Amino acid sequence: MEDKTQKKVLGFQTRAVHTGNEVDKDTGAIKRPITMANSYALPYDPSDLNWSSAGKNLYTRNGGSNQQYLQEKIASLEGGEDCVVLASGVAALSGLFFALLQSGDHVIFSSVTYIAVYRLLNELFNNKFKVETTIVDTSDLEEVKNAIRPNTKLIHIETPGNPTLTVADIKALAGIAHEHGILLSVDNTFASPYNQRPIELGADFSVESLTKYINGHGDAMGGSITGKKQYLDIIRAQAQVNLGGAISPFNAWLIMRGAVTLPLRMKQHNENALKVAGYLETVQGVRFVSYPGLKSHPGHETAKRQMNPGYGGVLSFGLKADHDTHNRFVSYLRIITSAVSLGHDESLIVFIGENDERQYLYPNEFHAGFFRFSVGIEDGEDIIEDLEQAFALTFHN
Ligand SMILES: *Cc1c(COP(=O)(O)O)cnc(C)c1O
């Protein structure tokens, strides 16, 4: 969003509040309304309309007003040319892969990613559509370079990666990809555009699960892909109109409302997570802590260069204890809830056991079972006190 008088790009917080919103012309309301209509009025002679055109207010799976407003806001926050919002983060990922990849193409992706990426690329796209796949540790640039083939079309990374918080160097990988005519997509969900903007670092696409930090309240699902219009036109047609991954107008409206406070919430997530990670490092019974904001994290220097002002709210850690003790620890928590998902207002913890099928892809310390902890925006001291009393019960009973 540009300041209309001075032509200067406004600050991130100002854009989070204003971009995508205008005074509603019909009612004068200063918030644009929710439009829960499946269809839009046709012109006098509709016979030459393309029923599959995307981005048009024709039918809500082709395009709709709430979806359009949210796209404007996300594109602005990510610093991208164009954006499509879809029903979930997975709808965004599958839509991106479906739109970009053909049989015979090769894709390189991170050994640490959201489970759906592993399922889609490692099980579905290669078996069903004959897309070649290579899984590499994308924090190691040499491994990525060595994996490149003449038919490599896409490098897909996640940084920080779910669930180990492994960090990859976006700028360096964009350089390597573009030198070989390869596209780079980055799943930016853990950082959110407040802390990290992949497109400004040279990536072609930034993918978000809007379900997480951008909505932030744990009550609506959505996903987005931001990038150049030339690709977004194709992705929108494939992912939204043909695959049918359209977002509900109500969810688009909820996420639009949540996104207004993204900067304020992220400040608190960043601050709390750094405090909690520092605290966990001092606890006797803790085997390891992984958080990009800690000096002990192998990706800290890279994270410091590409994440600003903070490192997000998610960390992982393991106990010097067996499987059942990890479960017992969680049962003692009073404020922190045991549930999947992350980036909600409330703190959420999940125990990932030693039988996770992707364990072999993770760094060694993750082989014995660990927690993924999404630190919420409660008072930091209350979160730490909750952990303290659970540690006391776990290790002294
Ligand atoms: C949750 C998540 C997704 C998937 O998003 P949904 O909205 O749940 O479909 C994708 N990537 C990352 C990193 C996630 O944490």
The ligand as an SDF file (V2000), in Angstrom:
LIG
                    3D

 15 15  0  0  0  0  0  0  0  0999 V2000
    0.4650  -26.2280    9.2950 C   0  0  0  0  0  0  0  0  0  0  0  0
    1.4720  -26.0990    8.2480 C   0  0  0  0  0  0  0  0  0  0  0  0
    1.1460  -26.2950    6.9000 C   0  0  0  0  0  0  0  0  0  0  0  0
   -0.2300  -26.7450    6.4740 C   0  0  0  0  0  0  0  0  0  0  0  0
   -1.1970  -25.7920    6.6820 O   0  0  0  0  0  0  0  0  0  0  0  0
   -2.7640  -26.1470    6.8820 P   0  0  0  0  0  0  0  0  0  0  0  0
   -3.3710  -24.7960    6.9430 O   0  0  0  0  0  0  0  0  0  0  0  0
   -2.8590  -26.9190    8.1490 O   0  0  0  0  0  0  0  0  0  0  0  0
   -3.1960  -26.9470    5.7060 O   0  0  0  0  0  0  0  0  0  0  0  0
    2.1210  -26.1070    5.9590 C   0  0  0  0  0  0  0  0  0  0  0  0
    3.3760  -25.7750    6.3040 N   0  0  0  0  0  0  0  0  0  0  0  0
    3.7420  -25.5910    7.5870 C   0  0  0  0  0  0  0  0  0  0  0  0
    5.1540  -25.2260    7.9030 C   0  0  0  0  0  0  0  0  0  0  0  0
    2.8080  -25.7510    8.6080 C   0  0  0  0  0  0  0  0  0  0  0  0
    3.1800  -25.6060    9.8770 O   0  0  0  0  0  0  0  0  0  0  0  0
  1  2  1  0
  2  3  1  0
  2 14  2  0
  3  4  1  0
  3 10  2  0
  4  5  1  0
  5  6  1  0
  6  7  2  0
  6  8  1  0
  6  9  1  0
 10 11  1  0
 11 12  2  0
 12 13  1  0
 12 14  1  0
 14 15  1  0
M  END
$$$$
